[in-house]
């Protein structure tokens, strides 16, 4: 009979094979592959004897009631959507490792004194609508009208996607009023090189960096590429290039600030036409919120100067603004005890990446466990965590569940 770790490794492969593209891994909010992955996760939850349900946005939940179902539940889990051309560990490992920990408890015939709710969120990456944490935000409160109005590249709004692409007619919202869960714990790959350089398989997270996302559009004038002299051009794309380099320069001069332009679109997009519009994304992160906001202001001012010098119109559209999120000291101390019990380590570090805990921190305490990933690669098809490190993560999570005191 396979062990929970062996089952977990097989499940990572199963989930990693479910994709909307034949050549690479991608699962976005309510896409066919996203819905197929949700069904797979639901089947694993049901096989463990969990009471299962699914929200209209695709988020799924499995409940183990524990000895006293009236107690506040502990939430565990992660997300199952991906970026484009993704690896198979980001998000999925947190769901599958949580399942493996619960299966380990079952093999030991241990029933926890409190309920555990395993959550698999339909959207954390924000790939389809450029707005993150849709799944975890939706369990804290109904999505607001502005969020629901956001559109994908095909012009489909989130509201319309939920109305027409919802996975099942029996779906019902999954909501937790503030203060009702006892806490949220997530296992995730580190997405960095600290653990690898420290020769440690795992560590506990202290906080999650603040993050701002924006869409920037520069508008100039379309002209003929062969007949318009260079001094007379109002080229939106060269203006965008100057803006992108300004962002890089600002980040390089202000560590640990990081700024990324991950997407750009140009209109009319012909080789013989001067671009009239260039729209690109900005992802700006820093662990100090005051520095992050000051950096945004400096970036905006530099973009205004670039637009003015090049006779372009600038449209600066904030999409997301999340403050730095500290992990709960009590919950984190408990998780750190389990890390030490299994590995002997007391290593902690902050997370530069965003996680569902950012949204969930509004309703309950959060804690996170990082697992080493090879070369620090993430959001990449070569993303990898060793079976031994995954097994260690499952052991830590299992120990935490057994030793956690309500």
C-alpha positions, 0 to 999 in steps of 0.5 A, a space after each residue: 500500500 502506498 504511503 501518503 508521501 508516495 500518494 502525494 507525489 503521484 497526485 502532483 504529477 496528476 494535477 500537473 498534467 491537467 492544462 489548458 495548453 498541450 505544450 505547457 502547464 496553464 490553468 486560469 480562473 474557471 477555465 476547462 482545466 481549472 474546473 477539471 483540476 477542481 473535480 480531481 481535488 474534490 475526489 481526493 477530499 471525498 476519498 479521505 471522508 471529507 464533506 466536500 463543497 464548491 463555490 461558484 468561483 471554483 474554490 473547493 473545500 473539504 471538511 473533517 469535523 474533528 471530535 468537536 465540530 462546534 469549535 472554530 475550524 483551522 483552515 489549511 490549503 493553497 491554490 490550484 490555478 497557475 501562471 502561463 507555462 508554469 511549474 507543477 508545485 506552486 500552489 498545488 503542493 500546498 493542497 496535496 501536502 495538506 491532504 497527505 498530512 490529514 491522511 497520515 493522521 488517519 493512518 495513525 487513527 488520530 482524530 483532531 479535537 477541532 475541525 479542519 477545513 481544507 481549501 483549494 482556491 480557484 485563483 491566486 495568480 490573477 493570470 486571466 483577469 490581472 487581479 489576484 486572490 479571487 479565491 481566497 478573497 471570496 471566502 472573506 467577503 463577497 467580491 465587490 462590484 469593481 472586482 466583478 467588473 474586471 475583464 479578461 482579454 476577450 472582454 468577459 467580466 469576472 461576474 459573467 465568467 462566474 455566471 456562465 462558467 461556474 462548475 456546478 449548479 449546486 455551487 454555493 458561496 463559501 464564506 467565513 465571517 471575521 474571527 470565525 476560523 482559528 487560523 490559516 496555515 499554508 505549505 508552499 515552495 520557497 520560490 527563492 534560493 535562501 533554503 538551498 544556500 542554507 542547506 535546509 529543507 524547510 523554514 517558517 515564514 515571518 511575513 509577506 511583502 507588500 505588493 502593488 499592481 498597476 496597468 499603465 497605458 501610453 497613448 501617442 499617434 499612429 503614423 507611417 513607419 517609412 514617412 514620419 521623421 524621427 523628431 515628429 514621432 509620438 511613439 507609444 512603444 518607445 515611451 513604454 521602453 523608457 518607462 520600463 527602464 526607469 522602473 528597472 533603474 529605480 528598483 536596482 537603486 533601492 533594494 530590496 525593492 523589486 519591480 517587474 513588467 510582465 506583460 505589454 500590448 501594442 496597438 496597432 501592432 504592425 511592423 510598418 506602423 508607429 505604435 499609437 498605444 502601449 499598455 503594460 503591467 507593473 508589479 512592485 513589491 517591498 516589505 516596508 509599506 511606506 517605502 513601497 508607497 514612496 517608490 510608487 510615487 517616484 515611479 509615477 512622477 518619472 512616468 509623467 516626465 517621460 510622457 510629457 517629454 515625448 508628447 504622450 498621454 499617460 493613464 496610470 491605473 492601480 489594480 491591486 494594493 496589498 500591505 505587507 502582511 505579518 504572520 501571527 506570532 502565536 501560530 508561527 511559534 507553534 509551526 516553528 516548534 514543529 519545524 524544529 522537532 522534525 528538522 532541528 532548524 529554527 530558520 525563518 524568513 520573510 516572503 517576497 511573493 504574495 500568497 493567499 494568506 494576504 487575503 485570509 489575514 483579514 479574518 484570522 491569524 495566518 502562518 506559512 511553511 516554506 519548502 526548498 525548491 531547486 535553484 529557487 525556480 518558480 513560475 517556470 516549468 523547471 520548478 522542482 522540490 525533491 521527494 525528500 523535502 516534500 516528505 519533510 514538509 508533510 511531516 512538519 505539517 502533520 506534527 503541527 496538526 497533532 500538537 496544535 492546541 485550540 
